[in-house]
Amino acid sequence: MALRHNDPVLYFVQRMRDEAHRFAIGTHRAKRAKAVSKTPLDDVPGVGPGRKRALLAHFGSAKAVGRANLSDLKAVAGVSDTLAETIYAYFHERG
């Protein structure tokens, strides 16, 4: 179906196409951003966003948190002794 160059229906179809692309790209970016910020710390029971931030700020990466010993984990502000033991067990029981 051919439409004239200045046909209002053509402009409407183009705007629909552009909106569909904008939505798809925005959804993809949001999904990718969420996946990038996912770490193994998200699966540790008792570790929420605040403690995750504190652990990452103290150690620098989730890998470093996994390699940390129990006394280092207990030294992080906002992490109790019980939670430090839970985090340590989570990373060291998995192998």
N, C-alpha and C positions, 0 to 999 in steps of 0.2 A: 504494500500500500504506500503510495507516494503522496506526501503532503507538500504544499507550497512552502517556500522558504520563510514566509512571514505569517503562516497560519497559526492562529492562537492554540489550536489543538496540538500542534507540534511543540510549542513552548510548554504547554501543560505536561506532555509526555516527557519532555526533557527535564522539567522540574521534578517529576515523579522519579525518574531515573537517578537524578542527582541526590535526592533525598534518600532513596534506597541505598545508594553507595555510601552516603554520609553515615547512615545508621550502621551498615555492615562494618565499615572501617572503625567507627567508634566502639562498637561492641568487641571487635577483634583486639583493638588496643587495650581496652579495659581488661579483657581476659588475659592477654599477654602480660600486662603489668601485675595482675594478681598472681600469675604463675611465677613471675620473676621474684616476687617478694616472699614466696613460700620457702620455708626452711624446715629441717627436721624438728626444730623447736616447737613448731605448730602442733606436733603430735604428742608432745610431752604433757601428761596430765598436770594441771596446776600452773602451767606457764601460759599466761595471757599476753596480750599485746604490750602491756607495760613492762612486765618482767622480761619479755623477749627483747624489747628495746634496751633494757638495762644490761642484759647478758651480752647482746651484740655490741653495745657501747664499751663494755668492760673488756671483752675478749677480741672483738674485731670481726669475727665470723662464726658461723654455726659449727664449722669444722674445728675451730679452736675451742669452742665450748665442749665439744665431744671429746677432745683430747685432754681437757682440764682435769686436774685431780680434785678430790673432794674438798680439801682446804681452800683451794682457789675459788671453787663454786660458792663456798660459804662466805667468802670475803665480798661477794657482790652485794651491793645495797638492795634491799627488798627481797632477797632470797633467804628464806629460813633454813635452818639445819635440815629439817625434814624434806623440804623441797630440793635442797642441794643433793641429798641422798637419792631422791627420786630421779633427778636429772642424771646423776652419775650412773645409777643403775640402768636407766633407759639406754644410754649410749654404750655402756660396757657389757651389758647382757646381750646386746644385738651382735656383738663381735666385730 
